[in-house]
Amino acid sequence: MNKTDKFLRKLKIDDRIVISKVLSQIYSGQYNNLDIKKLKGNSGVYRVRVGRIRIIFTKKSGGIKVDSIEFRNDSTY
């Protein structure tokens, strides 16, 4: 089990539902209505803010890869 699955398993059901909806929007390429920002110093790396949870993902020509899902803290980025 990877770190992302472990984090999602520990979330409350309400938060898990919201995160799954946001992930489906990311994978389908519908970025409107999302608080998305490109991270400086990294090519193709973005973050989505969902309350106090951050989703870090990489967008490449082959598709989208979710790097991490974590609560916001000083070491998130």
Secondary structure as GFF3:
##gff-version 3
##sequence-region A 1 77
A	DSSP	alpha_helix	3	10	.	.	.	ID=ss1
A	DSSP	alpha_helix	13	28	.	.	.	ID=ss2
A	DSSP	beta_strand	35	38	.	.	.	ID=ss3
A	DSSP	beta_strand	45	50	.	.	.	ID=ss4
A	DSSP	beta_strand	53	60	.	.	.	ID=ss5
A	DSSP	beta_strand	63	71	.	.	.	ID=ss6
###
